[in-house]
Amino acid sequence: MMLVFPRERLVFLCTPKSGSTSTVEAYAPYAGGVLGAHPRLKHIDLATYERGLSSIVRDSHGMLESVCLIRDPLEQLRSWYRYIRRPGRRSEKPVDRDQTFEDFVADFLESEQGCRRETQYEFVQDERGEVGVNRIFALERVDRFVDFMNERLKLRVRLPVLNASKRISTPISSGLESELRGRLARDFELHEAVLKAEEGWQNPGRRFESRPAPGEGVSASKWGKVYRRRAKVVWWRPWA
């Protein structure tokens, strides 16, 4: 899913299992556009956005600053594992519900495509394979992200706790964890850098100067009134 704030020149990309449901619930009412009603569009990565959507936005409102959340890669896998084991959820494959967490990680490592799941590092890459998101925040310090969003959008909202799976035991051997850290070395390095950045990690190769979009437009706070009148959670609106 993707939240677009054209007036504030901001686009939020929803990284899987990294607080995206809570973020959408908190900020979608104030977005100029929300894309992601179809399940396949729920998590639009940077390359997909730049390949097919950014030009549409840029033609009307100029460049937007891309922002997302990431989390500790091992904890993201734990979140995926808890998610697929939810009671009543349709499994991706029959063995999913019977796997231990170590089985799940081993399956991830043995699969060339990581169990068909895109890594966080891949999610933030552009089409050249370089980290392209302008600013990244760590879920472990979500307060920094909320402060940034509220200041940028001139809001005072809090993130609700949503889509949280029941806590279950997810032990992992030191050997398997070491193998995982080697496989996802870029992910762990990026997360460490992001976690240290108090105002969010700012991409040195894509510095963005924040200023209101030129021409007519309305603030994010005013979009909230429109949103509530329409009474829809996910929609797309032509911008002024």
C-alpha positions in Angstrom: 0.0 0.0 0.0 1.1 3.6 -0.6 0.0 6.8 1.0 0.5 9.9 -1.1 0.6 13.5 0.4 1.1 15.7 -2.7 0.8 19.0 -0.9 3.5 18.0 1.6 5.5 16.2 -1.1 5.6 12.9 0.7 4.9 9.3 -0.2 4.9 6.5 2.4 5.7 3.0 1.2 4.4 0.1 3.3 7.1 -2.4 4.1 5.6 -5.8 4.9 5.5 -6.7 8.6 6.9 -3.4 9.7 4.0 -1.5 11.2 2.3 -0.7 7.9 -1.3 -1.5 9.0 -1.0 0.8 12.0 0.5 3.6 9.8 -2.2 3.3 7.2 -4.9 3.4 9.9 -3.4 6.5 11.4 -2.5 8.5 8.3 -4.7 7.3 5.4 -7.5 9.7 6.4 -5.2 12.6 5.7 -3.7 11.4 2.4 -4.4 12.9 -1.0 -4.3 9.4 -2.4 -4.2 5.8 -1.0 -3.3 3.0 -3.4 -3.6 -0.6 -2.4 -7.1 -2.0 -2.5 -6.0 -5.1 -4.4 -3.9 -7.6 -2.3 -1.1 -7.5 -4.9 -0.8 -3.8 -4.4 -0.7 -3.9 -0.6 3.1 -3.6 -0.4 4.3 -1.5 -3.3 8.1 -1.5 -3.2 10.3 1.5 -4.4 11.2 0.0 -7.8 7.5 -0.6 -8.6 6.6 2.9 -7.5 9.3 4.5 -9.6 8.7 2.3 -12.6 4.9 2.9 -12.9 3.6 5.5 -10.5 6.2 8.2 -9.7 6.0 9.8 -13.2 2.2 10.3 -12.8 2.8 12.0 -9.5 5.8 14.0 -10.7 4.0 15.4 -13.7 1.4 17.0 -11.4 3.3 17.8 -8.2 7.0 17.4 -8.8 9.2 14.9 -6.9 8.0 13.5 -3.6 10.1 12.3 -0.8 9.8 8.6 -0.2 9.6 7.3 3.3 9.3 3.8 4.9 9.8 1.8 8.0 12.0 -1.2 8.5 12.8 -3.4 11.4 15.3 -5.9 12.6 15.4 -8.6 9.8 15.2 -11.5 12.2 12.2 -9.9 14.0 10.6 -9.4 10.6 10.9 -13.1 9.9 9.5 -13.9 13.3 6.5 -11.6 12.5 6.0 -13.4 9.2 6.1 -16.8 11.0 3.6 -15.7 13.6 1.3 -14.4 10.9 1.2 -17.6 8.8 0.4 -19.6 12.0 -2.7 -17.5 12.9 -5.7 -19.7 13.5 -8.1 -19.8 10.5 -5.6 -18.2 8.1 -5.2 -19.9 4.8 -1.5 -21.1 4.6 0.7 -20.3 1.6 1.5 -24.0 1.4 0.3 -27.1 3.4 3.5 -27.4 5.5 3.5 -23.8 6.7 1.3 -24.4 9.8 3.5 -27.4 10.9 6.9 -25.7 10.7 8.9 -24.7 13.6 10.5 -21.3 13.4 13.9 -22.9 12.6 12.2 -24.8 9.8 10.8 -21.6 8.5 14.2 -19.8 8.6 15.9 -22.8 7.0 13.3 -22.8 4.2 13.9 -19.1 3.7 17.7 -19.7 3.4 17.3 -22.7 1.0 15.0 -20.9 -1.3 16.8 -18.8 -4.0 14.0 -16.2 -3.6 13.8 -16.4 0.1 10.5 -18.3 0.4 9.0 -15.9 -2.2 9.4 -13.0 0.3 11.1 -9.8 -0.7 13.7 -8.7 1.8 13.6 -5.3 3.3 16.8 -4.3 1.5 15.2 -5.4 -1.8 12.1 -3.4 -0.9 14.0 -0.1 -0.7 16.0 -0.7 -3.8 15.5 1.2 -7.1 15.7 -0.5 -10.5 19.5 -0.1 -10.5 19.7 -2.2 -7.3 20.7 0.7 -5.1 19.0 1.9 -1.9 16.6 4.5 -3.3 14.2 5.4 -0.6 14.9 9.0 0.6 14.3 8.5 4.3 13.9 5.3 6.4 12.9 4.9 10.0 13.3 2.0 12.4 10.1 0.4 13.8 11.9 -0.1 17.1 11.9 3.7 17.4 8.6 4.3 15.8 8.3 7.5 17.9 10.8 9.2 15.6 8.7 8.2 12.6 5.5 9.6 14.2 7.2 12.8 15.1 8.4 13.2 11.6 5.0 12.5 10.0 3.1 14.7 12.4 5.5 17.6 11.9 5.5 17.2 8.1 1.7 16.9 7.9 0.9 19.3 10.7 -1.0 16.7 12.6 -1.2 15.3 16.1 -2.0 11.6 15.8 -0.8 8.4 17.4 -0.2 5.0 15.8 -2.7 2.3 17.0 -1.4 -1.2 17.6 -3.0 -3.3 14.8 -2.5 -6.6 13.0 -0.3 -7.9 15.9 -0.1 -11.7 16.0 -0.2 -13.8 19.1 3.2 -14.2 20.7 4.6 -17.7 20.3 8.0 -19.2 21.0 10.5 -18.7 18.1 13.8 -20.0 19.3 16.7 -20.2 16.8 20.1 -21.8 17.1 23.2 -19.7 17.0 24.5 -21.5 13.9 21.3 -20.9 12.0 21.1 -17.2 13.1 24.7 -16.7 12.0 23.8 -18.2 8.6 20.8 -15.9 8.3 22.9 -12.8 9.3 25.3 -13.7 6.6 22.6 -14.1 4.0 20.9 -10.8 5.0 24.1 -8.9 5.8 23.0 -5.8 3.8 19.6 -5.8 5.6 21.2 -6.0 9.0 23.7 -3.2 8.1 21.0 -1.0 6.8 18.8 -1.5 9.8 21.7 -0.8 12.2 22.4 2.5 10.4 18.7 3.4 10.4 18.3 2.6 14.1 21.1 5.1 14.9 19.6 8.0 12.9 17.5 10.1 15.3 15.7 11.9 12.5 15.4 8.9 10.2 18.2 7.6 8.0 18.5 10.1 5.1 19.8 8.6 1.9 23.1 10.4 1.1 22.6 9.7 -2.6 19.1 11.1 -2.6 18.9 14.1 -0.4 15.5 15.7 -0.5 14.7 19.4 0.2 11.3 19.5 1.8 9.0 22.3 0.8 5.2 22.6 -0.1 4.3 21.6 -3.6 3.8 24.5 -6.0 0.3 25.5 -7.2 -3.0 24.8 -5.6 -3.5 22.1 -3.1 -4.8 21.4 0.4 -3.0 20.3 3.5 -3.1 16.7 4.8 -5.3 17.7 7.8 -8.0 19.0 5.4 -8.0 15.7 3.5 -9.2 14.1 6.7 -12.6 15.8 6.4 -12.9 14.6 2.8 -12.0 11.1 3.9 -14.5 10.9 6.6 -17.3 12.1 4.3 -16.4 9.4 1.7 -16.2 6.8 4.5 -13.7 4.6 2.7 -10.5 3.2 3.9 -8.7 2.8 0.6 -9.3 5.2 -2.3 -7.6 7.2 -4.9 -8.5 10.9 -5.5 -7.6 13.2 -8.3 -5.6 16.0 -6.9 -6.1 19.7 -7.5 
